């Protein structure tokens, strides 16, 4: 438990550092592009990125399923099976890369129809698209399986360190290219070059850490069949999360117009950035949870599960409080009052964020326990329900209806149904205690948000100093309220012991 906890803590530290730069550097590069090239170039790059992101669904969640398949042979030191898994992973990734390349090339004749009006002057959209496509395809052919090997061995910190250096280097050169040349092609070519460097370095590090793990051997049919089931489940989850965001945007555009859609996307981007920071925690403890599933009893895992849920929802509640107090002042500074929405709608975005996080730990354990097949129908039902409720609620309540529709499906299907599957098929116990825990955390979150929002309302300082004051105020007040709600509970004591143990491990080892 100690080594797994240390690995998780180390992964969190480096993943957070990496995530901060991943948020800041693209913002700087995007600002430079708008300033030196113009809005049209920025939109063209975003279009190609979006198209290729959809094509990347061809991966079908294979990497996630493969990482979880490695946990057991790593735990049991079954080198032959691990080598066979790695060989299989390399083969499948190459097949996926070929498929993405073929479909990507087939889409090229249709590129003009995806651009309303004309492309920016002096730009060959086919050549530029080919550069973006090469960046996507290279990742599949060039040692992507070694990145997953590092993840399975709980060395996400290595992946984060390499990613941090290559990303900062890429964005620095991109900004320099924009300033010195104002050439979009030079900017774009740096994307595949960065991917090549990142994957090669990860491969070199992986070979040094695990020289005896090589691509050799074949998997038996039973293992391949099990992986196929897991992949199908992960794909369905990805499908539901993708349709959740994409259909929201389509319905807003169709019923409320592009100006309202722009407002929605501005706020959604802020919420997504905060969600991305929380995803760092999930990614960092993923390997620890997977290892615990194969090495510990259900009761021990349930105890860890409750601690993770409590700590994660405390973090989510603090983030919710800060979002509620800061999002409106920030948006008015960034895009002005004309593109800001009503305070009530902003509060719905905060609720959307919190409800979305309620199912994260459950999903992590459900995936680690291999319950993809048992979970196969839930994402499909969630996608269908979200579309139906979007179409109904948008006509009743407009912008608010879109948010309410998504919150409803997240709460009832993603959170409720997803938790039921985990407790029925893995923990094999009633779900009542867990629902009571989440209800208490929800009430505590609402109280923390209410107190923080009320007090922050008295801060009359404008601009960046005002944002900093409200951040400090909402952070301290939300923590105080959450402490008042839980400091007498056994779970608080267990979580505190867990945190102390983790900090001791961090202080005794070099991160």
N, C-alpha and C positions, 0 to 999 in steps of 0.2 A: 504493500500500500504506500509506503514511504517513497519508493523510487517512482511509482506512478504519479504520486502527488507532486513530487519535485519536477518530473518531466512536464506535467500539465502546467505548473506554475511558470517554469522556464519558457514553455511555448507561449503562454499568455503574455509574458513580458515582451518577448521579441515580436510577437504578432501585433501587439498594441503599437509598438514603435513603428513597425512596418506599415500598419494601417493609417497612422497619423500622416506619414509621408505619402501614402497612396491617396489620401484625401487632399492634401495640400498641393502636391506637385502637379496633378492633372488640372487643378484649378488655376495654378499659375500658367501652365502651358496653354490652357483654354483662353485665359485672359490675353496672353501674348498673341494668340492666333486671331482673336477678334480685333485686337488693336492694329496688327501689322497686315493681316490678310482680309479680314471682314467677316461678317456674320454668315455669308453664303458658304464660305469654305468650311467654317465650323459645322454648319448643318450637313454639308456633304460628307465630312468625316463621320459624323454621328449616324448618318443614314447607313453607310457601309458597315459600321460597327454593329448596328442593330440587325441588319440582314444576316451578317455572319454569326451573330449570337444565336439567331434562330436556327441556322444550319448546324451549329454546334450541339443542338439537341440530339443530333445523330449519335452522340456518345451514349445516350440513353441511361445516363447515370452509372456507366460502367466503372468509372474510376472509384466512386464511392463504394460500390459493391465489392470491388476487388480489394480495396484496402481492408474492409471488414473481413474478407476471406483470408487475409494474411495473419490476422490476430492469433488464431488457434495454432497454426504451425510455428509462429514465432514463440508463443508461450510454451509449446511442447518441444521446441528446438528441432522441429521436423524439417531439416534442411532440404531433402529431396522434393518434398511437396512444395515448399516455398519457392524453390528454383523453378519448378514446373509452373507454378502460378505466375511467376514473373515472365516466363517464356510465353505463356498463354496471353498474358496482358499485352506484351509487346506485339504479338501477332494481331490481336483484335484492334489495338490502337492503329496499326498500319492499315487495316481494312477500313476503319472509320475514316482515317485520313484520306484514303483514295475515294471513298464515298462523298466526303465533303468537297473534295477537289472537283469531282465530276459534276455534282449538283451546282457547285459554285460557278463553274465555267458555263454550265447550261443556262444559268440565270443572266449571263452577261448581255444577251440581246435584248433583255427586258429592262435593263437599267434606266433608259430614258423615261419609261413609263412610271418609274418610281420617283421621278423628280418633277415636281410641278413647276412649269416654266422652263427656263434654260439653266444649264450649269454655269458656274463662274467662268468668265472669259479666260482663255488660254489653258484650260484644264482638259486633258483627255480622261474622261471618266472611266474608260475601260482599262487604261494603264493604271490609274490610281486604285481602281477596284482590285486589279490583279495583285497589287502590292499588299493591300489589306487581306486578300484571300491567302496569299503566301504566308502571311504572319499566322493565320489560323491553322493552316495545314502543316506548317513546319513543326508546330508544337506536338502534333500526333506522331510524327516520324522521328523526332529527335529526343530520345531519352525521357519521354514523359513518364514512362513506367518507373524510372529510377526516382522521380520525385515522389511517387506514391509509396515506394519502398521506404523512403525516409519518413514519410508520414506514419506508416504502419509501425515503424520502430520508435515512434514517439519523438522523432527529431524534427518536429515542425519548426523548431527554432532555427535549424540550418536552412530550411526552405525560406523562412522569413528573412534571415540575414542575407542570403544570396539575392532574394527578390528585392530587398531594400537597396542594396548596392546597385544592382542592374537598373532598377526603376529610377532611382535618383540620377544615375548616369544618363539614362535615356532621356528623361525629361529635361535635364540640364542641356544636353546637346540639342534637343528639339527647340527649346527656347532660344538658344544661341543661333540655331539655323534660321529661325523666324526673324530674329533681330538683324542678322547679318545678310541673309539672302532673300528673305520674303518669298521663299520657294516651297510650295506645298509638297513637291515630290521629295525633296531632301528631308523634310519633316516626316513624311510617311515611311521612307526607306528605313529610318531608324527603328521602326516598330519590329520588323522581322529580325533585324540585327540584334536587338535587345533580347528577343526570344531565343535566338541561337546561343548567345553568350550565357543567358540564364540556365538553359537546359544543359549545356556542356559543363558548366561549373558544378551544377547539381550532380551530374553523372560522375565527375571526378571525385567529389566529396563522398558520394555513395560508395564508389569503388574502394576508397581508402578506409571507410568505416566498416564496410561489409564485403571484403574481397572474396569471400567464399560463396557469396550469393550471386549466382550467374544464371543466365537464361539457358536452361537445359531440362530435358525430361518432358513428359506429357501427362496431362490430367486424366483421371478416369471419368467415365461418362456421368457417374453420380455427382461428382464435384462440379462438372460443367453444367449439369442440369440445375444444381443448387444455385450456381452463380447466375444462370439465366433467370431464375425466379426472382432473385434479389434485384437484378437489373431491371426487370419489368416493374417491380414495385417502386424503385427509385425513380424510374422514368415517369411513372404516373404521378408521383409527388412533384417532380419538376414541371410536369404538364399543368398541374393544378396551380402551382405558384406562378407560372408564366401567364396562364389565362386569367388569373386573379388580377394582375396588373394591366395586361394588355386589353382585356375586355372593358375594364373600367375606363380606360382612355378612349376606346372606340365609341362607347355609349355616350360619354361626355361630349366628344366631337360631334356625334350624330344628333344629339338632342339639345345640347347647350351651346355649342359653337367652339371655335378654336381659341378665342380669347379666354373662355372659362377653362378650357383644357390647359392653356399655358399657366394659368393660376394654379391649377391642380398639380401640374408637373413640378412647378417651383417648390411647392410645399412638400410634395412627395419626395423630391430629391433630398431635402433636409432630413425628413424622417428616415429615408433609406440610408443616409450617412450614419445616423445614430444606430440604426439596426445593424449596419456593417461593423460598427465597433462592438456591439454585443455578439455578433457572429464570431469575433475573435475568441471570446470565451468558449463558445461552443466548439470551435475548431480545435482549441487548445486541449480541451478535456475529452475529445472524441476517442483518442487512442486509449486513454485511461479507462473510460467506460467500457470500450470494447474488450480490453484486457480483463476487466473485472467480471464481465459477463461469462468468460470462459474459465476463470480461475476462482471465483467466489460463489457462495450460495445465494439463492434468491433473497433470503432474509438480509444478508449482508449488503447485497446490491440495493435492496429497498431502503435500507438505512442511508446509504450513500445518495440514493435518488432524492430522498426527502431533504437532505442537506443541500444538494445541488439546486433543487427547486427553490428552496428558501432563499439562498444567496443570490441566485439568478434573478428572482422576482424583486428582491430588494434593489439590485442594480437597475432593473427595468423601471421600478417605481421612482428612483432618484432621477433617471433619465427622463421619465415622463414629467416630473415636476419641473425640471430645467427646461424641457421643451415648451411646456405651457407658459412659462414666464418669459422665455427668450424669443420664441419663434416669431411673434408679431413685431417686436421692436427690430429684430434682425431683418425681416423681410422689408420693412419700411426703409431701412438703411440701404438694403441691397437693390430692390426693384422699385421702391417708392410706394406711396399709398394707393395709386391707381391699380396696381397688380396685387395688392393685399386683399385678403378675404375677411369676412366678419369674424369676430372673436369666437362666436359659437362654433363656426366651422373649423377654426383652428383647434378648438378643444376636441372636436370629433377626430381630427387627425391624431391628436395625442392618444385618445382612446383606441383608435385603430392601431397605433404603434404598440400599446400595452397588450391589447388582446392578441395581437400577432405573436408576441413573445411568450404568451401563456402556454403555447403548445411546443415550444422549442426543446425543452428538456425531455418531454415525452417522446418527441420525434427522435431525439438522439438515442434514447434507450430502446425505442421500438426498432430502429434501424440496426443498432448493435446486436439486438436479440434475433435479428434475421426474420422479422415479421412482415416482410414485404408482401408476401403472398396473402396473408390474412388481411392486409391493409389495402388490397388492390382496388376494391370498389369505392373506398372513401374519397380518394382524390377525384374520381370521375363524377361522383354525386356532388362533391363540392363545386366543381367547375360548372356543372349544369345549373345547380341552385344559384350560384353567383350570377350567372347570365340572366336567369329568369327574374331574380330579385332586382338586379340592376335595371332591367327594362321596365319593371313595375314601379319601383321606388323613385326612379328619376322623373317619372311623370307625375308623381304625387308630391315629392319634396325637392326636386331639382338636384343641385349640387349635394346637399345633405343626404339625399336619397342614395346616391352612389356610395358614399361612405358608410351609411347605415346598412346597406345591402352587404357590403364586404365584411363589416364588423359582425353581422348576424351569422354569415356562413363560417367565418373564422371561429366564432364562439361555440356554435352548435356542432359543426362538423369537423373542423380542423382540431379544435381543442377537445370538445366533449367526446366525440366518436373516437378520435385518435387515442385519448386516454383510456377509454373503455377497452379498446383492442389490446393495449399494453397490459392492463391489469388482468384481463381475462386469459390471455395466451402466455404471458410470461410471469408476472407476479402471482397470478392465480389467487387473488384476494379481492375483496370488495373495494369499490372506488370511492366510497363515502368519505373516508378520512382525507383522501387527496383533494376532493372537491371542497371540503371544509377548509383545508389549508389554503387553497387558491382563493376562496371567498374571503378569508381573513386578510390575505395579502392585497386583494382588490380594494377592500374597505380601507386598509391602511394607505394604499396608493392614493385613493380619492381624498382622504384626509390630508395627506402630505401635499398634494397638489393645491387643495383649497387654502390651506394655511400659507403656503409659499406664494400663491398668486395674490392673496389678500395683502400680505405684507409688502410684496414687491410693487404693488400698486401705489405705495407711498413714496417710492423712489422716483424723484422728479428729474434726475440727471439724464440728459439725452446723449445720443451717439455711443461711441465705443466705451467710454467710461461708465455709462449707464448700463450697458450690457454686462460689463465685468462685475459691477455691483450686484446686479440681479442674479448673475450666475452664482456668485459667492453666497448670496442670501438664500436662494432656492436650494442650493446644495446643502448648506448647514441646517436649514429648517426642515427639509425633507428627511434628512438623516435623523434629526431629533425626534420627529413625529414617528418615524418607523421604529426607532429604538423604544419609544414610549409604548408602542403597540405590542412589542414582542420580547422585551428584555427579561420577563419573568418566565418565558416558556422554555421547555426542555430543548426544543429545536434550536432556540437561540444559543443556548449553552453548547450544544453539539456543534453548531456552525462556528461558534467562537473558538472552540477547541481545534476544529479543522483548520481555521485560518491561522491560529497560532502555530500549529504544526507545520503548515505550509511555509510560513515566514521563517521558522527555524531552519527548514531545509534550504530555503533560498539564501539565508545568511551563512550557512555552513558550507555552501558549494559555490563555485564560480559560475555565474550565468553565462 
